[in-house]
Amino acid sequence: MVTLPLEGGCQCGALRYRVSLAPVMVYNCHCTNCQKIGGGGFSTPVTILEQGFSFVAGTPQKVECTSDAGNRRFGWFCGACGSRIAHGQTPSIGVLSLRGGTLDDTSWVEPVGDIWTRSAQPWVTFPPGRLTTEQQPADYAPFVAAFQAQGRFAS
């Protein structure tokens, strides 16, 4: 069982954050935005409620872009080392996509599915039984239910 708060930060340590509410879900995103931002085949967002997130050291820099789904998005990053920390939507919808690899303890971060599989790299394979969507899901309820079923956080 994972205990709250969760803590994490950037690569150089100048920017630190705390998550005080249990995450909603974890998945892999294969959109071209995530590929370019992270310089890899996909990202592993941990979806969290914005009200349970705070920076506790440093001041993030902010960049804005348009997602593959056409939404206006922003990204917080460390101005010293460039590490991306989290992304959100403009205007806010109350949730953030926290970069899973920025958590101090990543041992529990297990994706329940994969989104934007139509732009996945050809070498990526998807485990049998894992949730997949070709684009942005119209309904994240199955992802949320699968994450809750992992039982990593007390409900």
C-alpha positions as CSV (number, residue, x, y, z in Angstrom):
1,M,0.0,0.0,0.0
2,V,1.4,3.4,-1.0
3,T,1.1,6.2,1.6
4,L,0.4,9.9,1.0
5,P,1.8,12.4,0.5
6,L,3.8,11.5,-2.6
7,E,6.8,13.6,-3.3
8,G,9.0,14.2,-6.3
9,G,10.9,16.7,-8.3
10,C,13.1,17.5,-11.2
11,Q,16.4,16.0,-12.2
12,C,18.6,18.6,-10.5
13,G,16.5,18.9,-7.4
14,A,15.7,22.7,-7.7
15,L,12.0,22.1,-8.2
16,R,10.1,19.9,-5.7
17,Y,6.4,19.0,-5.4
18,R,4.0,17.2,-3.1
19,V,0.8,15.2,-4.0
20,S,-1.6,15.0,-1.1
21,L,-4.6,13.2,-2.8
22,A,-4.5,9.7,-4.2
23,P,-3.9,9.5,-8.0
24,V,-6.8,8.8,-10.2
25,M,-5.1,6.5,-12.8
26,V,-1.8,5.7,-14.5
27,Y,-1.5,5.0,-18.2
28,N,1.0,5.3,-21.1
29,C,0.4,8.0,-23.7
30,H,1.8,7.5,-27.2
31,C,0.7,10.8,-28.7
32,T,3.3,12.7,-30.8
33,N,3.3,15.5,-28.2
34,C,4.5,13.2,-25.4
35,Q,7.0,11.6,-27.8
36,K,8.5,15.0,-28.6
37,I,8.4,16.4,-25.0
38,G,10.1,13.4,-23.5
39,G,12.3,12.4,-26.4
40,G,11.0,8.8,-26.2
41,G,8.4,6.4,-27.5
42,F,5.7,7.4,-24.9
43,S,5.1,9.0,-21.5
44,T,3.6,7.5,-18.3
45,P,1.3,10.1,-16.9
46,V,0.0,9.8,-13.3
47,T,-3.4,11.6,-13.4
48,I,-3.9,13.6,-10.2
49,L,-6.4,16.1,-8.9
50,E,-5.0,19.7,-9.3
51,Q,-6.2,20.6,-5.8
52,G,-3.9,17.9,-4.3
53,F,-0.8,19.2,-6.0
54,S,1.7,21.8,-4.8
55,F,5.2,22.9,-5.5
56,V,7.2,23.0,-2.2
57,A,10.5,24.2,-3.5
58,G,11.4,26.3,-6.5
59,T,9.3,28.1,-9.0
60,P,8.2,26.2,-12.2
61,Q,8.5,27.6,-15.6
62,K,5.5,27.3,-17.9
63,V,5.1,26.5,-21.6
64,E,1.8,26.2,-23.6
65,C,1.0,24.1,-26.7
66,T,-1.9,22.4,-28.5
67,S,-2.3,18.7,-27.9
68,D,-2.9,16.0,-30.6
69,A,-6.6,16.1,-29.5
70,G,-6.7,19.9,-30.2
71,N,-6.8,21.0,-26.5
72,R,-4.8,23.9,-25.2
73,R,-2.3,22.4,-22.7
74,F,0.4,23.8,-20.5
75,G,3.5,22.2,-19.0
76,W,5.4,23.0,-15.9
77,F,9.1,22.4,-16.0
78,C,12.3,23.2,-14.1
79,G,14.0,26.3,-15.5
80,A,17.4,25.1,-14.3
81,C,17.5,21.5,-15.8
82,G,14.5,21.5,-18.1
83,S,12.7,18.5,-16.5
84,R,9.0,18.4,-17.3
85,I,6.9,17.9,-14.1
86,A,3.2,18.1,-15.0
87,H,0.8,19.1,-17.7
88,G,-2.7,20.5,-17.5
89,Q,-5.4,21.9,-19.7
90,T,-6.3,25.6,-20.3
91,P,-8.8,26.4,-19.0
92,S,-8.3,24.0,-16.1
93,I,-10.5,20.9,-15.9
94,G,-9.2,20.1,-12.3
95,V,-6.7,17.4,-13.2
96,L,-3.0,17.2,-14.0
97,S,-0.9,14.7,-15.9
98,L,2.1,14.3,-13.6
99,R,5.2,12.8,-15.2
100,G,5.5,9.4,-13.4
101,G,9.2,9.3,-13.6
102,T,9.6,12.5,-11.5
103,L,8.2,10.8,-8.4
104,D,10.7,9.9,-5.7
105,D,9.2,6.4,-5.4
106,T,8.2,5.0,-8.8
107,S,7.9,1.4,-7.7
108,W,4.1,1.5,-7.7
109,V,3.7,3.3,-11.0
110,E,2.1,0.6,-13.2
111,P,0.1,1.7,-16.3
112,V,-3.3,0.1,-16.7
113,G,-3.5,1.0,-20.4
114,D,-2.3,2.8,-23.4
115,I,-3.8,5.8,-25.2
116,W,-3.1,7.3,-28.7
117,T,-1.9,3.9,-29.9
118,R,-2.4,4.9,-33.5
119,S,0.8,7.0,-33.1
120,A,2.7,4.4,-31.1
121,Q,6.2,3.5,-32.4
122,P,6.2,0.3,-34.4
123,W,8.4,-1.5,-31.9
124,V,6.0,-0.9,-29.0
125,T,3.9,-4.0,-28.0
126,F,0.8,-3.9,-25.8
127,P,0.4,-6.6,-23.1
128,P,-2.7,-8.8,-23.6
129,G,-5.7,-7.6,-21.6
130,R,-4.4,-4.1,-21.1
131,L,-6.8,-1.2,-22.0
132,T,-6.0,0.5,-25.3
133,T,-7.5,3.4,-27.3
134,E,-6.4,4.6,-30.7
135,Q,-6.9,8.3,-29.7
136,Q,-7.9,10.3,-26.7
137,P,-10.5,8.2,-24.8
138,A,-14.0,9.5,-24.8
139,D,-14.4,7.9,-21.3
140,Y,-11.6,7.3,-18.9
141,A,-13.9,5.3,-16.5
142,P,-12.4,1.9,-17.5
143,F,-8.9,3.3,-16.8
144,V,-9.9,4.7,-13.4
145,A,-11.6,1.4,-12.5
146,A,-8.5,-0.7,-13.6
147,F,-6.2,1.6,-11.5
148,Q,-8.4,1.3,-8.4
149,A,-8.5,-2.5,-8.9
150,Q,-4.7,-2.5,-8.5
151,G,-5.3,-1.5,-4.8
152,R,-2.2,0.6,-4.4
153,F,-4.0,3.4,-2.4
154,A,-6.6,3.1,0.3
155,S,-10.1,4.2,-0.9
